[in-house]
Amino acid sequence: MTTPQDLLIVALDVEPSRPVEQGDLSLALAGAEVIDLIDAQALTLDDDRIVPSARWTLADRLLDEAASSLVRQTPYESVEDWLWRRGRGLSSAYMAALESDGQVTRQHGRWSPARTARTALVDSPARRHASERWTSGEPVLAVLAAAVGIREMPAEDSPSEADDAVETVLAAVNDAVMELEAVRQRRAIEDAAFDNIWRGQ
């Protein structure tokens, strides 16, 4: 069980404080991967640069895929660049992994199955593990969840017991999510202006 998996399960299981955008979730999942790879000693951070360790196989398929895709030439990749590169479509990849592992099911509506299908978590050790981590207020998971709107930001901006590397990753996730939101707002303004031109306003 990994931090990205726990974060996705929480995102599916908890009523969010605001709608969770898939792009935000993908960025946070990519950040969660970095944190787990730090814990697994598969990488270290040099300031904000991701420095890979020797290659070896990790037990989790997606984490192993993440470790295999690390840039291994200097000047290495920044955490920010990793989030944008690795994060593209990552929430879909983790959802597919949950489905293939039988952790979630598709529930269909009675009258219109194709249009009302929704994802539901099954009762499983993975769900219980994520729930325990969530209800205990585990700081890293709490900050990642706050970044994507599952909960409000904790009183402290970052976990007090986290090392500098983890704090660097969490800060990068927050910055990337805010940048993505700014892009959405700018596009919404541009789209509205375009619509007004067509309406002759």
N, C-alpha and C positions, 0 to 999 in steps of 0.2 A: 504494500500500500504506500502510495507516494503523495507528496503534497499537491501536485497537480490533480491527481485523482480525487483527493479529499476536497479540494477547492471546487471541482466540478460537481461532486455529489452534494456539497453544501449549496451550490448555486441552484441545483434542481430541487433541493429539499426544504429550503428556507424561504419564507416570504421576503422578498428584497425590499429595501427602503426606497429604491427606484428601479425602473426596468433595467435589466442587465443586457447590455449590448454585446453581441457576439465578438466584435472586435476588441472591446475592453477585456472580455474574458480570455480571449486568445493571448493578448499581451500579458495578462496576469499569469496564465498557465506557463508561458515561456519563462517568466520570472521565477515561478515556482520550480521549474526544471533546473534553473541555475542554482537555486538554493539547495535542492536535493543533490545536485552534482557536486556542490561544495562539500556537503555532508559526507558524500561517498568518496571524497578526495579524488574525484575525476577531473577537477579543475581548481585553480586558485584565481584570485583577482589581484592584479597589479594595478593599483589605483582603480580605474574603471575598465581595465582590459582583462578579457577572459583568457587565462593561460591554461591550456589543457595539460593534464598529467599523462602518464603513459596509458596507452589504450588497454582496456580490458572490458569484458562483457559484464553488463549489469543485469540484474534479475528481471527488471521491468523492461518490456520491449520498447516502449516509447522513450523512456529515459536512456536506454541503450542507443536508440536512434539519435537522440539529442546529443549524446556524448560523441557519437561517430561523426556528427555533422559540424563539430567545433572547428573553427579556423585554426590551423596548426602552424601558420607562418607568421613571423613578426611583420608588422607591429601588433598582431592579433586583433581581435574584434572587440569593440566596446560593448558593454552591457546593452546600451541603447540600440546599437545596430543589431545585436542578437535578437532583442525583443521584436523588432520590426521584421527581421528575416525569418526567424523561427516561428513567430507568432501567426504568420499568415495561414488562416484556416485551421489553426491548432485546436480550437474548441471542437470542430467537427471530427478531427482525428481522435480526440479523447472520448467524444461521445460514441464514435464507432467502436472504440476499444471496450467501453462499458457494455455496449450492446452485444458484442461478440463474446464477452465474458459472462453474459447472462445477468448483468447487474441492473439492467433496465429493460422494460418492456414497452411496447407500443400499445396504448389503449385506444380502441376505436369507439366512436359514438355509435349509438344504436341505429340512427336513421341515415347518417351520411358518413360511413366509415373512412373514406379517403380524405374527407375535408376536416374531420374532427379528431384525427389521430393525435395523441399527445404522449409524451414520454413520462413514464412512471418508474420510480425506483422500486426494486424488490428488496425485501428484508434480507440482508446479507451481512457477513462479517465486515465487508468493506464499508457498507453504509453505517454500521454500528461504530466502526473505528472513526469514520469522519464525524459522526455525531458526537462521540465522546470528545474528540479534539475540539470541536466547535463549542460545545457546552462548557468545556473547561476554560474557554477563553484563550487558547493557545495563541501567543502573540503574533507569530508569523502568519498563520492562517487568518487571524483577525484583520491584520493590515491589508493582506491581499484581497480579502472579501470586501473590505471598505473601499478599496480602490475601484472595484467594479460595481459598487452600489448595493451589495447584499446587506450591508449594515453601515452604520455611521462610523466615521473614523474614530479609533480609540482615543482616550484622553491624551496619550502620548503619541507622537508622530511615528515612532518606531519602537519595537520591543527593547526594553532596557537591557535585557540579557543578550541581545543579538550582537554578534561581532561586527566589525566595520564592513566586512564583505557583504554580509546579509543586509545591513542597513543601506549599502550602496545599491544593491539590487532592488530593494523595496522602494527607495527613492526614485530609481529609474522607471519602475513600473508606474508609479504615481505620475511622473512627468509625462510618460508616453500616453497614458490614458487621458490626461488633460490636453495633450497635443491633439489626440484623435478627436476629442470632443470639440476643440476649436475648429478643426477641419470640418466636422459635421455642421457646426453653426455657420461657418463661412459658406458652405455649399447651400445650406437652407436659405441664407440671405440672397445668394446669387440666383437660386432657383425662383425665389419669390420675385426678384427684380425682373427676371426673364419672363415670368408669367404676366407681370404688370405691363411689360412692353407689348405682349401679344394682345392683351386686353385693351391696349391703347390708353393706359393710365399714365 
